[in-house]
């Protein structure tokens, strides 16, 4: 069982959350938005995902709680949750 520490609600069962994907992907600039060809930055941003084994940052939404978006650091091999923070408080990667 995965339990996720929500900064607002405390330690909660993962069934209260929805997994929303890789939190390490950076959005390309909007001026490239018209290029959807294979291999473009937008195509990669929307469709290409790694499937890492080990420690990874993921977006989770606490839909059955405070409805906050979180960045959860989790070991994908053991399901150990190492850290969680509000998505709006994380440092933006460039
Ligand atoms: Zn919460």
PDB file of the backbone (N, CA, C, O) and the ligand in Angstrom, with CONECT records:
HET     ZN  A 101       1
ATOM      1  N   UNK A   1       0.847  -1.187   0.000  1.00  0.00           N
ATOM      2  CA  UNK A   1       0.000   0.000   0.000  1.00  0.00           C
ATOM      3  C   UNK A   1       0.886   1.241   0.000  1.00  0.00           C
ATOM      4  O   UNK A   1       1.828   1.357   0.784  1.00  0.00           O
ATOM      5  N   UNK A   2       0.564   2.147  -0.882  1.00  0.00           N
ATOM      6  CA  UNK A   2       1.302   3.413  -0.950  1.00  0.00           C
ATOM      7  C   UNK A   2       0.537   4.446  -0.116  1.00  0.00           C
ATOM      8  O   UNK A   2      -0.671   4.622  -0.270  1.00  0.00           O
ATOM      9  N   UNK A   3       1.259   5.108   0.753  1.00  0.00           N
ATOM     10  CA  UNK A   3       0.677   6.200   1.522  1.00  0.00           C
ATOM     11  C   UNK A   3       1.474   7.463   1.198  1.00  0.00           C
ATOM     12  O   UNK A   3       2.704   7.470   1.224  1.00  0.00           O
ATOM     13  N   UNK A   4       0.736   8.524   0.892  1.00  0.00           N
ATOM     14  CA  UNK A   4       1.361   9.762   0.433  1.00  0.00           C
ATOM     15  C   UNK A   4       1.133  10.852   1.472  1.00  0.00           C
ATOM     16  O   UNK A   4      -0.005  11.103   1.870  1.00  0.00           O
ATOM     17  N   UNK A   5       2.221  11.509   1.920  1.00  0.00           N
ATOM     18  CA  UNK A   5       2.060  12.611   2.877  1.00  0.00           C
ATOM     19  C   UNK A   5       1.650  13.887   2.153  1.00  0.00           C
ATOM     20  O   UNK A   5       2.465  14.511   1.474  1.00  0.00           O
ATOM     21  N   UNK A   6       0.390  14.272   2.301  1.00  0.00           N
ATOM     22  CA  UNK A   6      -0.088  15.523   1.710  1.00  0.00           C
ATOM     23  C   UNK A   6       0.280  16.670   2.659  1.00  0.00           C
ATOM     24  O   UNK A   6       0.029  16.570   3.860  1.00  0.00           O
ATOM     25  N   UNK A   7       0.870  17.757   2.146  1.00  0.00           N
ATOM     26  CA  UNK A   7       1.226  18.881   3.013  1.00  0.00           C
ATOM     27  C   UNK A   7       0.019  19.479   3.747  1.00  0.00           C
ATOM     28  O   UNK A   7       0.181  20.048   4.826  1.00  0.00           O
ATOM     29  N   UNK A   8      -1.192  19.358   3.178  1.00  0.00           N
ATOM     30  CA  UNK A   8      -2.382  19.905   3.826  1.00  0.00           C
ATOM     31  C   UNK A   8      -3.076  18.891   4.726  1.00  0.00           C
ATOM     32  O   UNK A   8      -3.551  19.253   5.803  1.00  0.00           O
ATOM     33  N   UNK A   9      -3.145  17.631   4.307  1.00  0.00           N
ATOM     34  CA  UNK A   9      -4.023  16.647   4.938  1.00  0.00           C
ATOM     35  C   UNK A   9      -3.283  15.604   5.777  1.00  0.00           C
ATOM     36  O   UNK A   9      -3.914  14.865   6.532  1.00  0.00           O
ATOM     37  N   UNK A  10      -1.973  15.536   5.658  1.00  0.00           N
ATOM     38  CA  UNK A  10      -1.211  14.518   6.366  1.00  0.00           C
ATOM     39  C   UNK A  10      -1.093  13.239   5.548  1.00  0.00           C
ATOM     40  O   UNK A  10      -1.328  13.242   4.340  1.00  0.00           O
ATOM     41  N   UNK A  11      -0.727  12.145   6.216  1.00  0.00           N
ATOM     42  CA  UNK A  11      -0.483  10.879   5.534  1.00  0.00           C
ATOM     43  C   UNK A  11      -1.808  10.249   5.103  1.00  0.00           C
ATOM     44  O   UNK A  11      -2.668   9.966   5.936  1.00  0.00           O
ATOM     45  N   UNK A  12      -1.966  10.028   3.781  1.00  0.00           N
ATOM     46  CA  UNK A  12      -3.228   9.527   3.225  1.00  0.00           C
ATOM     47  C   UNK A  12      -2.964   8.358   2.282  1.00  0.00           C
ATOM     48  O   UNK A  12      -1.884   8.242   1.702  1.00  0.00           O
ATOM     49  N   UNK A  13      -3.965   7.498   2.140  1.00  0.00           N
ATOM     50  CA  UNK A  13      -3.857   6.372   1.217  1.00  0.00           C
ATOM     51  C   UNK A  13      -3.814   6.868  -0.236  1.00  0.00           C
ATOM     52  O   UNK A  13      -4.461   7.857  -0.582  1.00  0.00           O
ATOM     53  N   UNK A  14      -3.050   6.176  -1.072  1.00  0.00           N
ATOM     54  CA  UNK A  14      -2.894   6.630  -2.456  1.00  0.00           C
ATOM     55  C   UNK A  14      -4.208   6.592  -3.229  1.00  0.00           C
ATOM     56  O   UNK A  14      -4.325   7.248  -4.265  1.00  0.00           O
ATOM     57  N   UNK A  15      -5.208   5.834  -2.748  1.00  0.00           N
ATOM     58  CA  UNK A  15      -6.486   5.760  -3.461  1.00  0.00           C
ATOM     59  C   UNK A  15      -7.212   7.109  -3.463  1.00  0.00           C
ATOM     60  O   UNK A  15      -8.151   7.300  -4.235  1.00  0.00           O
ATOM     61  N   UNK A  16      -6.791   8.034  -2.616  1.00  0.00           N
ATOM     62  CA  UNK A  16      -7.390   9.377  -2.611  1.00  0.00           C
ATOM     63  C   UNK A  16      -6.780  10.270  -3.693  1.00  0.00           C
ATOM     64  O   UNK A  16      -7.247  11.383  -3.929  1.00  0.00           O
ATOM     65  N   UNK A  17      -5.737   9.769  -4.340  1.00  0.00           N
ATOM     66  CA  UNK A  17      -4.984  10.571  -5.301  1.00  0.00           C
ATOM     67  C   UNK A  17      -5.127  10.006  -6.706  1.00  0.00           C
ATOM     68  O   UNK A  17      -5.477   8.840  -6.891  1.00  0.00           O
ATOM     69  N   UNK A  18      -4.851  10.844  -7.683  1.00  0.00           N
ATOM     70  CA  UNK A  18      -4.752  10.421  -9.078  1.00  0.00           C
ATOM     71  C   UNK A  18      -3.351  10.720  -9.566  1.00  0.00           C
ATOM     72  O   UNK A  18      -2.840  11.829  -9.408  1.00  0.00           O
ATOM     73  N   UNK A  19      -2.743   9.715 -10.160  1.00  0.00           N
ATOM     74  CA  UNK A  19      -1.407   9.882 -10.719  1.00  0.00           C
ATOM     75  C   UNK A  19      -1.498  10.670 -12.015  1.00  0.00           C
ATOM     76  O   UNK A  19      -2.309  10.352 -12.885  1.00  0.00           O
ATOM     77  N   UNK A  20      -0.667  11.696 -12.144  1.00  0.00           N
ATOM     78  CA  UNK A  20      -0.754  12.554 -13.319  1.00  0.00           C
ATOM     79  C   UNK A  20       0.517  12.598 -14.145  1.00  0.00           C
ATOM     80  O   UNK A  20       0.624  13.401 -15.071  1.00  0.00           O
ATOM     81  N   UNK A  21       1.478  11.752 -13.827  1.00  0.00           N
ATOM     82  CA  UNK A  21       2.617  11.615 -14.719  1.00  0.00           C
ATOM     83  C   UNK A  21       3.908  12.214 -14.219  1.00  0.00           C
ATOM     84  O   UNK A  21       4.036  12.660 -13.079  1.00  0.00           O
ATOM     85  N   UNK A  22       4.850  12.201 -15.124  1.00  0.00           N
ATOM     86  CA  UNK A  22       6.232  12.608 -14.879  1.00  0.00           C
ATOM     87  C   UNK A  22       6.298  14.103 -14.546  1.00  0.00           C
ATOM     88  O   UNK A  22       5.819  14.937 -15.314  1.00  0.00           O
ATOM     89  N   UNK A  23       6.893  14.432 -13.398  1.00  0.00           N
ATOM     90  CA  UNK A  23       7.006  15.838 -12.994  1.00  0.00           C
ATOM     91  C   UNK A  23       8.320  16.459 -13.423  1.00  0.00           C
ATOM     92  O   UNK A  23       8.610  17.603 -13.072  1.00  0.00           O
ATOM     93  N   UNK A  24       9.114  15.723 -14.175  1.00  0.00           N
ATOM     94  CA  UNK A  24      10.416  16.267 -14.573  1.00  0.00           C
ATOM     95  C   UNK A  24      10.403  16.806 -15.995  1.00  0.00           C
ATOM     96  O   UNK A  24      11.406  17.345 -16.464  1.00  0.00           O
ATOM     97  N   UNK A  25       9.276  16.664 -16.684  1.00  0.00           N
ATOM     98  CA  UNK A  25       9.190  17.127 -18.073  1.00  0.00           C
ATOM     99  C   UNK A  25       8.935  18.633 -18.097  1.00  0.00           C
ATOM    100  O   UNK A  25       8.034  19.123 -17.415  1.00  0.00           O
ATOM    101  N   UNK A  26       9.714  19.353 -18.868  1.00  0.00           N
ATOM    102  CA  UNK A  26       9.561  20.803 -18.975  1.00  0.00           C
ATOM    103  C   UNK A  26       8.775  21.157 -20.230  1.00  0.00           C
ATOM    104  O   UNK A  26       8.996  20.587 -21.298  1.00  0.00           O
ATOM    105  N   UNK A  27       7.855  22.105 -20.086  1.00  0.00           N
ATOM    106  CA  UNK A  27       7.036  22.560 -21.206  1.00  0.00           C
ATOM    107  C   UNK A  27       7.881  23.412 -22.152  1.00  0.00           C
ATOM    108  O   UNK A  27       8.568  24.329 -21.701  1.00  0.00           O
ATOM    109  N   UNK A  28       7.843  23.127 -23.452  1.00  0.00           N
ATOM    110  CA  UNK A  28       8.592  23.955 -24.407  1.00  0.00           C
ATOM    111  C   UNK A  28       7.969  25.343 -24.522  1.00  0.00           C
ATOM    112  O   UNK A  28       6.828  25.543 -24.106  1.00  0.00           O
ATOM    113  N   UNK A  29       8.701  26.297 -25.080  1.00  0.00           N
ATOM    114  CA  UNK A  29       8.146  27.639 -25.283  1.00  0.00           C
ATOM    115  C   UNK A  29       6.937  27.597 -26.218  1.00  0.00           C
ATOM    116  O   UNK A  29       6.880  26.779 -27.135  1.00  0.00           O
ATOM    117  N   UNK A  30       5.970  28.491 -25.974  1.00  0.00           N
ATOM    118  CA  UNK A  30       4.755  28.516 -26.784  1.00  0.00           C
ATOM    119  C   UNK A  30       5.037  28.829 -28.249  1.00  0.00           C
ATOM    120  O   UNK A  30       4.264  28.428 -29.119  1.00  0.00           O
ATOM    121  N   UNK A  31       6.129  29.540 -28.541  1.00  0.00           N
ATOM    122  CA  UNK A  31       6.382  29.902 -29.931  1.00  0.00           C
ATOM    123  C   UNK A  31       6.732  28.692 -30.794  1.00  0.00           C
ATOM    124  O   UNK A  31       6.779  28.796 -32.020  1.00  0.00           O
ATOM    125  N   UNK A  32       6.979  27.542 -30.158  1.00  0.00           N
ATOM    126  CA  UNK A  32       7.204  26.305 -30.910  1.00  0.00           C
ATOM    127  C   UNK A  32       5.931  25.469 -31.039  1.00  0.00           C
ATOM    128  O   UNK A  32       5.971  24.372 -31.596  1.00  0.00           O
ATOM    129  N   UNK A  33       4.793  25.977 -30.529  1.00  0.00           N
ATOM    130  CA  UNK A  33       3.584  25.161 -30.399  1.00  0.00           C
ATOM    131  C   UNK A  33       3.019  24.696 -31.735  1.00  0.00           C
ATOM    132  O   UNK A  33       2.274  23.716 -31.764  1.00  0.00           O
ATOM    133  N   UNK A  34       3.340  25.356 -32.831  1.00  0.00           N
ATOM    134  CA  UNK A  34       2.806  24.941 -34.119  1.00  0.00           C
ATOM    135  C   UNK A  34       3.511  23.739 -34.710  1.00  0.00           C
ATOM    136  O   UNK A  34       3.029  23.147 -35.676  1.00  0.00           O
ATOM    137  N   UNK A  35       4.649  23.370 -34.140  1.00  0.00           N
ATOM    138  CA  UNK A  35       5.420  22.256 -34.695  1.00  0.00           C
ATOM    139  C   UNK A  35       5.085  20.970 -33.945  1.00  0.00           C
ATOM    140  O   UNK A  35       5.589  20.738 -32.846  1.00  0.00           O
ATOM    141  N   UNK A  36       4.231  20.132 -34.543  1.00  0.00           N
ATOM    142  CA  UNK A  36       3.820  18.867 -33.929  1.00  0.00           C
ATOM    143  C   UNK A  36       4.421  17.675 -34.657  1.00  0.00           C
ATOM    144  O   UNK A  36       4.006  16.533 -34.456  1.00  0.00           O
ATOM    145  N   UNK A  37       5.406  17.957 -35.508  1.00  0.00           N
ATOM    146  CA  UNK A  37       5.984  16.861 -36.268  1.00  0.00           C
ATOM    147  C   UNK A  37       6.749  15.915 -35.346  1.00  0.00           C
ATOM    148  O   UNK A  37       7.203  16.297 -34.268  1.00  0.00           O
ATOM    149  N   UNK A  38       6.876  14.682 -35.799  1.00  0.00           N
ATOM    150  CA  UNK A  38       7.596  13.684 -35.014  1.00  0.00           C
ATOM    151  C   UNK A  38       9.014  14.165 -34.739  1.00  0.00           C
ATOM    152  O   UNK A  38       9.714  14.613 -35.647  1.00  0.00           O
ATOM    153  N   UNK A  39       9.425  14.070 -33.499  1.00  0.00           N
ATOM    154  CA  UNK A  39      10.761  14.507 -33.117  1.00  0.00           C
ATOM    155  C   UNK A  39      10.832  15.950 -32.670  1.00  0.00           C
ATOM    156  O   UNK A  39      11.872  16.389 -32.179  1.00  0.00           O
ATOM    157  N   UNK A  40       9.734  16.716 -32.831  1.00  0.00           N
ATOM    158  CA  UNK A  40       9.756  18.106 -32.395  1.00  0.00           C
ATOM    159  C   UNK A  40       9.711  18.169 -30.870  1.00  0.00           C
ATOM    160  O   UNK A  40       9.394  17.183 -30.206  1.00  0.00           O
ATOM    161  N   UNK A  41      10.028  19.333 -30.331  1.00  0.00           N
ATOM    162  CA  UNK A  41      10.024  19.480 -28.870  1.00  0.00           C
ATOM    163  C   UNK A  41       8.626  19.284 -28.299  1.00  0.00           C
ATOM    164  O   UNK A  41       8.470  18.691 -27.231  1.00  0.00           O
ATOM    165  N   UNK A  42       7.595  19.784 -29.011  1.00  0.00           N
ATOM    166  CA  UNK A  42       6.220  19.612 -28.508  1.00  0.00           C
ATOM    167  C   UNK A  42       5.760  18.162 -28.601  1.00  0.00           C
ATOM    168  O   UNK A  42       5.077  17.666 -27.706  1.00  0.00           O
ATOM    169  N   UNK A  43       6.130  17.491 -29.673  1.00  0.00           N
ATOM    170  CA  UNK A  43       5.786  16.073 -29.804  1.00  0.00           C
ATOM    171  C   UNK A  43       6.437  15.275 -28.672  1.00  0.00           C
ATOM    172  O   UNK A  43       5.802  14.411 -28.069  1.00  0.00           O
ATOM    173  N   UNK A  44       7.688  15.567 -28.393  1.00  0.00           N
ATOM    174  CA  UNK A  44       8.388  14.870 -27.301  1.00  0.00           C
ATOM    175  C   UNK A  44       7.735  15.200 -25.954  1.00  0.00           C
ATOM    176  O   UNK A  44       7.555  14.316 -25.117  1.00  0.00           O
ATOM    177  N   UNK A  45       7.381  16.481 -25.746  1.00  0.00           N
ATOM    178  CA  UNK A  45       6.772  16.910 -24.483  1.00  0.00           C
ATOM    179  C   UNK A  45       5.429  16.205 -24.242  1.00  0.00           C
ATOM    180  O   UNK A  45       5.120  15.811 -23.117  1.00  0.00           O
ATOM    181  N   UNK A  46       4.644  16.053 -25.299  1.00  0.00           N
ATOM    182  CA  UNK A  46       3.298  15.495 -25.143  1.00  0.00           C
ATOM    183  C   UNK A  46       3.277  13.968 -25.106  1.00  0.00           C
ATOM    184  O   UNK A  46       2.444  13.382 -24.415  1.00  0.00           O
ATOM    185  N   UNK A  47       4.174  13.318 -25.835  1.00  0.00           N
ATOM    186  CA  UNK A  47       4.011  11.876 -26.026  1.00  0.00           C
ATOM    187  C   UNK A  47       5.150  11.002 -25.499  1.00  0.00           C
ATOM    188  O   UNK A  47       4.917   9.840 -25.165  1.00  0.00           O
ATOM    189  N   UNK A  48       6.364  11.524 -25.416  1.00  0.00           N
ATOM    190  CA  UNK A  48       7.501  10.672 -25.046  1.00  0.00           C
ATOM    191  C   UNK A  48       7.683  10.666 -23.533  1.00  0.00           C
ATOM    192  O   UNK A  48       7.806  11.723 -22.914  1.00  0.00           O
ATOM    193  N   UNK A  49       7.701   9.494 -22.947  1.00  0.00           N
ATOM    194  CA  UNK A  49       7.928   9.375 -21.505  1.00  0.00           C
ATOM    195  C   UNK A  49       8.913   8.249 -21.236  1.00  0.00           C
ATOM    196  O   UNK A  49       8.884   7.197 -21.875  1.00  0.00           O
ATOM    197  N   UNK A  50       9.786   8.507 -20.267  1.00  0.00           N
ATOM    198  CA  UNK A  50      10.673   7.458 -19.790  1.00  0.00           C
ATOM    199  C   UNK A  50       9.897   6.590 -18.814  1.00  0.00           C
ATOM    200  O   UNK A  50       8.845   6.989 -18.315  1.00  0.00           O
ATOM    201  N   UNK A  51      10.416   5.416 -18.549  1.00  0.00           N
ATOM    202  CA  UNK A  51       9.820   4.517 -17.560  1.00  0.00           C
ATOM    203  C   UNK A  51      10.918   4.133 -16.568  1.00  0.00           C
ATOM    204  O   UNK A  51      11.414   3.006 -16.572  1.00  0.00           O
ATOM    205  N   UNK A  52      11.289   5.102 -15.713  1.00  0.00           N
ATOM    206  CA  UNK A  52      12.473   4.895 -14.877  1.00  0.00           C
ATOM    207  C   UNK A  52      12.241   3.883 -13.759  1.00  0.00           C
ATOM    208  O   UNK A  52      11.132   3.754 -13.240  1.00  0.00           O
ATOM    209  N   UNK A  53      13.292   3.178 -13.404  1.00  0.00           N
ATOM    210  CA  UNK A  53      13.283   2.290 -12.239  1.00  0.00           C
ATOM    211  C   UNK A  53      14.131   2.972 -11.176  1.00  0.00           C
ATOM    212  O   UNK A  53      15.321   3.214 -11.380  1.00  0.00           O
ATOM    213  N   UNK A  54      13.517   3.280 -10.049  1.00  0.00           N
ATOM    214  CA  UNK A  54      14.250   3.959  -8.983  1.00  0.00           C
ATOM    215  C   UNK A  54      13.532   5.233  -8.583  1.00  0.00           C
ATOM    216  O   UNK A  54      12.316   5.353  -8.736  1.00  0.00           O
ATOM    217  N   UNK A  55      14.297   6.174  -8.073  1.00  0.00           N
ATOM    218  CA  UNK A  55      13.717   7.406  -7.534  1.00  0.00           C
ATOM    219  C   UNK A  55      13.281   8.324  -8.669  1.00  0.00           C
ATOM    220  O   UNK A  55      14.033   8.570  -9.612  1.00  0.00           O
ATOM    221  N   UNK A  56      12.055   8.824  -8.561  1.00  0.00           N
ATOM    222  CA  UNK A  56      11.452   9.589  -9.636  1.00  0.00           C
ATOM    223  C   UNK A  56      10.490  10.614  -9.056  1.00  0.00           C
ATOM    224  O   UNK A  56       9.890  10.376  -8.008  1.00  0.00           O
ATOM    225  N   UNK A  57      10.334  11.769  -9.738  1.00  0.00           N
ATOM    226  CA  UNK A  57       9.362  12.788  -9.321  1.00  0.00           C
ATOM    227  C   UNK A  57       8.115  12.660 -10.181  1.00  0.00           C
ATOM    228  O   UNK A  57       8.194  12.579 -11.407  1.00  0.00           O
ATOM    229  N   UNK A  58       6.950  12.642  -9.514  1.00  0.00           N
ATOM    230  CA  UNK A  58       5.676  12.441 -10.206  1.00  0.00           C
ATOM    231  C   UNK A  58       4.645  13.458  -9.723  1.00  0.00           C
ATOM    232  O   UNK A  58       4.669  13.890  -8.570  1.00  0.00           O
ATOM    233  N   UNK A  59       3.739  13.831 -10.629  1.00  0.00           N
ATOM    234  CA  UNK A  59       2.597  14.648 -10.232  1.00  0.00           C
ATOM    235  C   UNK A  59       1.488  13.736  -9.704  1.00  0.00           C
ATOM    236  O   UNK A  59       1.176  12.717 -10.319  1.00  0.00           O
ATOM    237  N   UNK A  60       0.900  14.099  -8.576  1.00  0.00           N
ATOM    238  CA  UNK A  60      -0.276  13.424  -8.029  1.00  0.00           C
ATOM    239  C   UNK A  60      -1.284  14.501  -7.643  1.00  0.00           C
ATOM    240  O   UNK A  60      -0.907  15.561  -7.143  1.00  0.00           O
ATOM    241  N   UNK A  61      -2.555  14.228  -7.875  1.00  0.00           N
ATOM    242  CA  UNK A  61      -3.626  15.165  -7.534  1.00  0.00           C
ATOM    243  C   UNK A  61      -4.441  14.592  -6.395  1.00  0.00           C
ATOM    244  O   UNK A  61      -4.911  13.457  -6.479  1.00  0.00           O
ATOM    245  N   UNK A  62      -4.619  15.364  -5.325  1.00  0.00           N
ATOM    246  CA  UNK A  62      -5.368  14.882  -4.165  1.00  0.00           C
ATOM    247  C   UNK A  62      -6.854  15.185  -4.362  1.00  0.00           C
ATOM    248  O   UNK A  62      -7.429  16.015  -3.658  1.00  0.00           O
ATOM    249  N   UNK A  63      -7.451  14.512  -5.309  1.00  0.00           N
ATOM    250  CA  UNK A  63      -8.840  14.768  -5.695  1.00  0.00           C
ATOM    251  C   UNK A  63      -9.861  14.399  -4.643  1.00  0.00           C
ATOM    252  O   UNK A  63     -10.934  15.000  -4.599  1.00  0.00           O
ATOM    253  N   UNK A  64      -9.559  13.416  -3.782  1.00  0.00           N
ATOM    254  CA  UNK A  64     -10.487  13.025  -2.715  1.00  0.00           C
ATOM    255  C   UNK A  64     -10.062  13.639  -1.381  1.00  0.00           C
ATOM    256  O   UNK A  64     -10.385  13.125  -0.310  1.00  0.00           O
ATOM    257  N   UNK A  65      -9.331  14.747  -1.473  1.00  0.00           N
ATOM    258  CA  UNK A  65      -8.899  15.448  -0.268  1.00  0.00           C
ATOM    259  C   UNK A  65      -8.956  16.940  -0.525  1.00  0.00           C
ATOM    260  O   UNK A  65     -10.018  17.489  -0.819  1.00  0.00           O
ATOM    261  N   UNK A  66      -7.822  17.586  -0.415  1.00  0.00           N
ATOM    262  CA  UNK A  66      -7.768  19.052  -0.522  1.00  0.00           C
ATOM    263  C   UNK A  66      -7.702  19.533  -1.969  1.00  0.00           C
ATOM    264  O   UNK A  66      -7.737  20.739  -2.215  1.00  0.00           O
ATOM    265  N   UNK A  67      -7.607  18.611  -2.932  1.00  0.00           N
ATOM    266  CA  UNK A  67      -7.567  18.898  -4.366  1.00  0.00           C
ATOM    267  C   UNK A  67      -6.278  19.605  -4.801  1.00  0.00           C
ATOM    268  O   UNK A  67      -6.235  20.229  -5.861  1.00  0.00           O
ATOM    269  N   UNK A  68      -5.235  19.503  -3.979  1.00  0.00           N
ATOM    270  CA  UNK A  68      -3.951  20.111  -4.335  1.00  0.00           C
ATOM    271  C   UNK A  68      -3.200  19.212  -5.309  1.00  0.00           C
ATOM    272  O   UNK A  68      -3.374  17.993  -5.320  1.00  0.00           O
ATOM    273  N   UNK A  69      -2.370  19.839  -6.120  1.00  0.00           N
ATOM    274  CA  UNK A  69      -1.435  19.124  -6.990  1.00  0.00           C
ATOM    275  C   UNK A  69      -0.121  19.001  -6.234  1.00  0.00           C
ATOM    276  O   UNK A  69       0.397  19.980  -5.696  1.00  0.00           O
ATOM    277  N   UNK A  70       0.406  17.789  -6.201  1.00  0.00           N
ATOM    278  CA  UNK A  70       1.644  17.540  -5.476  1.00  0.00           C
ATOM    279  C   UNK A  70       2.724  17.042  -6.431  1.00  0.00           C
ATOM    280  O   UNK A  70       2.433  16.471  -7.482  1.00  0.00           O
ATOM    281  N   UNK A  71       3.964  17.270  -6.045  1.00  0.00           N
ATOM    282  CA  UNK A  71       5.104  16.577  -6.653  1.00  0.00           C
ATOM    283  C   UNK A  71       5.587  15.583  -5.612  1.00  0.00           C
ATOM    284  O   UNK A  71       6.069  15.966  -4.547  1.00  0.00           O
ATOM    285  N   UNK A  72       5.453  14.303  -5.931  1.00  0.00           N
ATOM    286  CA  UNK A  72       5.812  13.226  -5.020  1.00  0.00           C
ATOM    287  C   UNK A  72       7.097  12.578  -5.522  1.00  0.00           C
ATOM    288  O   UNK A  72       7.185  12.180  -6.684  1.00  0.00           O
ATOM    289  N   UNK A  73       8.078  12.477  -4.655  1.00  0.00           N
ATOM    290  CA  UNK A  73       9.309  11.751  -4.978  1.00  0.00           C
ATOM    291  C   UNK A  73       9.136  10.326  -4.487  1.00  0.00           C
ATOM    292  O   UNK A  73       8.955  10.082  -3.294  1.00  0.00           O
ATOM    293  N   UNK A  74       9.194   9.370  -5.441  1.00  0.00           N
ATOM    294  CA  UNK A  74       8.858   7.988  -5.118  1.00  0.00           C
ATOM    295  C   UNK A  74       9.859   7.050  -5.790  1.00  0.00           C
ATOM    296  O   UNK A  74      10.323   7.304  -6.901  1.00  0.00           O
ATOM    297  N   UNK A  75      10.177   5.973  -5.098  1.00  0.00           N
ATOM    298  CA  UNK A  75      11.005   4.927  -5.692  1.00  0.00           C
ATOM    299  C   UNK A  75      10.063   3.987  -6.441  1.00  0.00           C
ATOM    300  O   UNK A  75       9.245   3.298  -5.831  1.00  0.00           O
ATOM    301  N   UNK A  76      10.185   3.966  -7.769  1.00  0.00           N
ATOM    302  CA  UNK A  76       9.252   3.175  -8.573  1.00  0.00           C
ATOM    303  C   UNK A  76       9.490   1.676  -8.428  1.00  0.00           C
ATOM    304  O   UNK A  76       8.624   0.882  -8.795  1.00  0.00           O
ATOM    305  N   UNK A  77      10.641   1.276  -7.902  1.00  0.00           N
ATOM    306  CA  UNK A  77      10.924  -0.151  -7.711  1.00  0.00           C
ATOM    307  C   UNK A  77      10.320  -0.670  -6.407  1.00  0.00           C
ATOM    308  O   UNK A  77       9.840  -1.802  -6.350  1.00  0.00           O
ATOM    309  N   UNK A  78      10.345   0.156  -5.361  1.00  0.00           N
ATOM    310  CA  UNK A  78       9.874  -0.290  -4.048  1.00  0.00           C
ATOM    311  C   UNK A  78       8.561   0.377  -3.642  1.00  0.00           C
ATOM    312  O   UNK A  78       7.935  -0.046  -2.670  1.00  0.00           O
ATOM    313  N   UNK A  79       8.136   1.403  -4.360  1.00  0.00           N
ATOM    314  CA  UNK A  79       6.957   2.231  -4.064  1.00  0.00           C
ATOM    315  C   UNK A  79       7.121   3.064  -2.796  1.00  0.00           C
ATOM    316  O   UNK A  79       6.150   3.629  -2.293  1.00  0.00           O
ATOM    317  N   UNK A  80       8.350   3.143  -2.279  1.00  0.00           N
ATOM    318  CA  UNK A  80       8.594   3.996  -1.111  1.00  0.00           C
ATOM    319  C   UNK A  80       8.404   5.458  -1.513  1.00  0.00           C
ATOM    320  O   UNK A  80       8.980   5.909  -2.503  1.00  0.00           O
ATOM    321  N   UNK A  81       7.604   6.194  -0.754  1.00  0.00           N
ATOM    322  CA  UNK A  81       7.430   7.623  -0.972  1.00  0.00           C
ATOM    323  C   UNK A  81       8.462   8.348  -0.114  1.00  0.00           C
ATOM    324  O   UNK A  81       8.472   8.213   1.109  1.00  0.00           O
ATOM    325  N   UNK A  82       9.322   9.112  -0.763  1.00  0.00           N
ATOM    326  CA  UNK A  82      10.444   9.746  -0.094  1.00  0.00           C
ATOM    327  C   UNK A  82      10.097  11.166   0.316  1.00  0.00           C
ATOM    328  O   UNK A  82      10.532  11.632   1.369  1.00  0.00           O
ATOM    329  N   UNK A  83       9.312  11.865  -0.512  1.00  0.00           N
ATOM    330  CA  UNK A  83       9.010  13.271  -0.226  1.00  0.00           C
ATOM    331  C   UNK A  83       7.759  13.664  -1.005  1.00  0.00           C
ATOM    332  O   UNK A  83       7.424  13.048  -2.017  1.00  0.00           O
ATOM    333  N   UNK A  84       7.081  14.687  -0.525  1.00  0.00           N
ATOM    334  CA  UNK A  84       6.002  15.301  -1.308  1.00  0.00           C
ATOM    335  C   UNK A  84       5.960  16.772  -0.971  1.00  0.00           C
ATOM    336  O   UNK A  84       6.249  17.188   0.151  1.00  0.00           O
ATOM    337  N   UNK A  85       5.597  17.537  -1.957  1.00  0.00           N
ATOM    338  CA  UNK A  85       5.462  18.978  -1.763  1.00  0.00           C
ATOM    339  C   UNK A  85       4.399  19.493  -2.713  1.00  0.00           C
ATOM    340  O   UNK A  85       4.051  18.830  -3.689  1.00  0.00           O
ATOM    341  N   UNK A  86       3.889  20.672  -2.423  1.00  0.00           N
ATOM    342  CA  UNK A  86       2.896  21.283  -3.305  1.00  0.00           C
ATOM    343  C   UNK A  86       3.575  21.617  -4.632  1.00  0.00           C
ATOM    344  O   UNK A  86       4.682  22.154  -4.658  1.00  0.00           O
ATOM    345  N   UNK A  87       2.899  21.294  -5.726  1.00  0.00           N
ATOM    346  CA  UNK A  87       3.488  21.518  -7.054  1.00  0.00           C
ATOM    347  C   UNK A  87       3.812  22.989  -7.269  1.00  0.00           C
ATOM    348  O   UNK A  87       4.815  23.315  -7.903  1.00  0.00           O
ATOM    349  N   UNK A  88       2.978  23.876  -6.753  1.00  0.00           N
ATOM    350  CA  UNK A  88       3.230  25.304  -6.987  1.00  0.00           C
ATOM    351  C   UNK A  88       4.448  25.811  -6.229  1.00  0.00           C
ATOM    352  O   UNK A  88       4.919  26.916  -6.499  1.00  0.00           O
ATOM    353  N   UNK A  89       4.969  25.029  -5.285  1.00  0.00           N
ATOM    354  CA  UNK A  89       6.132  25.462  -4.501  1.00  0.00           C
ATOM    355  C   UNK A  89       7.443  24.864  -4.993  1.00  0.00           C
ATOM    356  O   UNK A  89       8.510  25.193  -4.475  1.00  0.00           O
ATOM    357  N   UNK A  90       7.369  23.993  -5.982  1.00  0.00           N
ATOM    358  CA  UNK A  90       8.603  23.388  -6.444  1.00  0.00           C
ATOM    359  C   UNK A  90       9.369  24.375  -7.316  1.00  0.00           C
ATOM    360  O   UNK A  90       8.802  25.313  -7.876  1.00  0.00           O
ATOM    361  N   UNK A  91      10.665  24.138  -7.412  1.00  0.00           N
ATOM    362  CA  UNK A  91      11.499  24.954  -8.271  1.00  0.00           C
ATOM    363  C   UNK A  91      11.248  24.563  -9.713  1.00  0.00           C
ATOM    364  O   UNK A  91      11.188  23.376 -10.033  1.00  0.00           O
ATOM    365  N   UNK A  92      11.104  25.528 -10.568  1.00  0.00           N
ATOM    366  CA  UNK A  92      10.870  25.266 -11.985  1.00  0.00           C
ATOM    367  C   UNK A  92      12.199  24.938 -12.632  1.00  0.00           C
ATOM    368  O   UNK A  92      13.175  25.674 -12.487  1.00  0.00           O
ATOM    369  N   UNK A  93      12.228  23.810 -13.356  1.00  0.00           N
ATOM    370  CA  UNK A  93      13.442  23.399 -14.046  1.00  0.00           C
ATOM    371  C   UNK A  93      13.468  24.032 -15.416  1.00  0.00           C
ATOM    372  O   UNK A  93      12.439  24.096 -16.089  1.00  0.00           O
ATOM    373  N   UNK A  94      14.618  24.499 -15.837  1.00  0.00           N
ATOM    374  CA  UNK A  94      14.710  25.096 -17.170  1.00  0.00           C
ATOM    375  C   UNK A  94      15.570  24.255 -18.072  1.00  0.00           C
ATOM    376  O   UNK A  94      15.764  24.600 -19.238  1.00  0.00           O
TER     377      UNK A  94
HETATM  378 ZN    ZN A 101      -4.487  16.945   0.623  1.00  0.00          ZN
END
